[in-house]
Each structure stands twice: as structure tokens, then as C-alpha cells.
Amino acid sequence: MRPLRHFSSATATLLLSLLATGCVYRMDIQQGNLLDAEQIDQVEVGMTRSQVRFLLGTPMIIDSFNPDRWDYVYRLQRGHQRQVYKHHLVVWFEADKVTRIEELVPVQGKESTVPS
């Protein structure tokens, strides 16, 4: 009787541990600058770097080889979902004034609105 009781408790422990591994919590991962359309629409050609920084915050990437380009990158991956939301805004400067604003197309044709 003793070995049978040991076997059943080991089996029960093994089954519980296997069931518990399926309940893994995965948190949302956000990285970068979350910008809404209102903020982006306020940036205009001719603004200074400090005005852009005030409106949009510090850029995620300032290229050391091209200091006239600021990249605002945002990435969101929700828990167990495989879909990754990406948004990329590039602000171009010349003589410390905005010359061009580019919203790069989201990866794989995904919409540029944050999923809820």
C-alpha cells in the first residue's frame, strides 16, 4: 500500500504542475513614444527643435550620423496576442527648423491606431 500511495501523490503533483504551466501571465510590453494624432498634427514645418521636443517629447532615436533626423518609435505587444502594433514618425530638420514630417507606414499594413 505504501508504494501505491507514493505513486498517486507523485502523479497528482505532476498533473497539477502541468496544468499550472498553461496559466502563465504575459504582460503588455510598451516601448517608445506613444503619440496621438492631435500631437502629430500640431507639428508644423518651420518649428524649432525645442518646440518639437515640447510637443512630442524626447525622440526615441537621434541618429549620430544624421543629427537632422529625429525618430519617434512606438511598439506595443499585448500579452498573449501575436500581433505587434508599431508606429514610426520621422521629423526632419534643416538649420534647426522642421523641414519635413513623415509617418512611416505601419508594418504589414496594420492600422496606425492603438488597439484597445
N, C-alpha and C positions, 0 to 999 in steps of 0.2 A: 503494500500500500504506500509506503514511503516514496519509492521512485515515481509512482503514478502521480502523486500529489505534486512532486517537484516538476515533473514534465508539464502538467497542466498550468502551473503558475508561470513557468517559463514561456509557454505558448501564449498565455494571456498577455504577458508583458510584451512579447514580440508583436502581437496583433495590435495592442494599444499604441506602441511606438510607431508602427507602420501607418496607422490611422492618423496619428497626430502629425506626421510629416506632411500630409496633404493640406494642413491648415496653416500654411506659412503666410504671414502678413508681409505684404510688399508695399512700402510707402511710395507716395508720389515723389518723383525726382524733378525738381525745377532748377534750371541753371540760366543765368544771364539776366538780361533786362526785359521785363515784361512791359511793352509799350502798347497803349491803346491808340485807336485811330485819331482821337482828338489831339493827343500829344504830337503825333506824327504830322498832322495837318497844320499845327502851329509853326513848325519849322519852315522857314522860307529862305529862298536864295538871297544872299546879302547879309544874313545874320552872322555874328561873330561866334568864335568857338565857345566863349563863356556863356553866351545866350543859349546855344545848343545844349551845353552841359547843364545849364539851369533847367531847361525844359525836359530833356531826356535822361539826365544823369550821366555818370561816367561811362564811357563806352567799354564794352567787353574787350575789344581788341583795338589797340593803336599800333599800327604796323610801324616798326622801327625803320624799315626800308622805304616806307611811303607815309610820312607823317601827315600828309594831306588827306588821309582816308581814315575815317572812324567807322568801326563795325559794331553795331548793336545786335547781338545774337541772343535768341531765347530758345530754350529747349524744355519740353515738358513730356514726361512719360508717367502715365498713371498706373499705379500698382501692377495688376496682372495683365493689363492691356498691352498688346504688342505694338500698337500704333504709337508713334512718337510725333508730337507736334513740334514743328520748327518754324521760326520766323527770323528773317535776316534783313536788317536795314543798314544801308551804307550811306554815310554822309561824306561828301567830297568838299574839300576846301581849296582855296587858292588865295594867297596873301591873307590868310586868317579869316576869310569870308566864305560862307557856303556858296558853292557853285552848282552843286547837283545833289539830289536825294534819290536813292534807288531802293526800292523794296524788292528784294530778290524773290523769285517765285518759290513758294514752299516746295519741299521735296515731294516727289511722286504725286504732284497735283493736289495735295491736301489743301483744304481751305486755310486761310490765314486768320481764323478766329479761334480763340482758345476754347477747347471743348469743356463742357461743364460736367 
